[in-house]
Amino acid sequence: MFSILIVDDEPDYRETLSLLFETLGYRTAQAGSAEEALTLLEQRFFPLVVTDMMMEGMSGIDLLKIVKADYSDEIEVIMVTGYGSIETAVETMKIGAFGYFIKSHDPAELRQEIEKAVECLEARKRKLIDSSQDSFVIGSRNPQMARIWALINKVADSNANVLITGESGTGKEIVAKRLHDLSSRRDRPFVPINCQSMPPGLIESELFGYEKGAFTGAGDRHIGKLEQGSGGTVFLDEIGDMSMDIQVKLLRTLENHQIERIGSTQSVDVNFRVVSATNKDIRKAVEEGNFREDLMYRINTFEIHIPPLRDRREDIPDFVEYFIRKYAAETGKYIRGMSDDTKNYLMNYSYPGNIRELKNIVERLVILASKDGILSLEDGRPESGAEGTEGGRVSHIESYKEAKRDFEIRYIRDVLKREGGNITWAAEAMGLSRRQLFNKIKELNIRVD
């Protein structure tokens, strides 16, 4: 349900607006001052704020300025006043107010402003969802994540290097892609590089490229990923796993904007923005001598920390709804609901694998859903279990492992099919070495035609 925060120092008027909005189907909360409103915004996310302009202490205009500065387009604000003028309305619109209402006017006008704001916010959310395959994480009911998305909007169109930190599965690559899509480099390449999956002997040639004959097997010139990303964005995922010798070469490239292919003495000019990510404590790695301090400062002009899913549980219902729609469409199944036990489980589970794990769990639930269209943990529940919730024992972790295996098999088969059965090409598309992919094929007993 859409939530509106009402801010006014007159209790009777707050209550009147609350009754009006709730009659229209909205959830409301009330604040008696701008200061109280800011405290509530720290605790809960409200996409729409309706505030009086003249209040004791901080004014509504000051509140508007702070909200637009901290939350950008994540929150819209409608101004309300008992003494309206064209000049005042224009002033608030320039600051960023969505609308303006005079208390003596017909309440229908305010209702129309609310409906327009809701429609605008929903349209903006739909546009973001349509912008990329995984952009469902854009926008959040969590105040911390709302501020993060607002920060991303501010720093995206710059050349500042960004370091994204957080646990595995929190959506760091999606944040990186968002930074690219909002930047002036959006029409140039976005080149993701997984520093963890590349064997030490291959990462240098993958990053910097090589000339024909540079080493045994180098039959042709190979353009490295840093050169491929020139003009665009290079995303260095799991940079905390990069070896020290490669860190030295990368630092040199970031300082002089040039690379040298292996086997060449010629420098090649490159111009790319670096967005990096890691699930490690990079400062601890510096202290332990496993990561260069000068490189750490070079890659994190801005640092964005993505909180784990267990710390943003208010977003779980939206994620679940998105994944249900996604996998119901893929499987052609009609899903009409979910059992209460399943809802409670999904809300209370600790999600060590974060959003990625939630996605796999919902996919399995949809695949195994019974004909009545109700998602239930009872479908395909394994016999053995493990401690998996914060409130008791459940037996769903094994189901996740099975779902993960099913996903890997399907994913590898799909990529192999797309690449005509060529393991080398498929491995490159997946960001794996040929040896890693071959071992996975053998482990999962996948037939390669």
Secondary structure, 3 states (H helix, E strand, C coil): CCEEEEECCCHHHHHHHHHHHHHCCCEEEEECCHHHHHHHHHHCCCCEEEEECCCCCCCHHHHHHHHHHHHHHHCEEEEEECCCCHHHHHHHHHHCCCEEEECCCCHHHHHHHHHHHHHHHHHHHHHHHHHCCCHHHCCCCCHHHHHHHHHHHHHCCCCCCEEEECCCCCCHHHHHHHHHHCCCCCCCCEEEEECCCCCHHHHHHHHHCECCCCCCCCCCCECCHHHHCCCCEEEEECHHHCCHHHHHHHHHHHHHCEECCECCCCCEECCCEEEEEECCCHHHHHHCCCCCHHHHHHHCCEEEECCCHHHCHHHHHHHHHHHHHHHHHHHCCCCCEECHHHHHHHHHECCCCHHHHHHHHHHHHHHCCCCCCEECCCCCCCCCCEECECCCEECCHHHHHHHHHHHHHHHHHHHHHHCCCCHHHHHHHHCCCHHHHHHHHHHHCCCCC
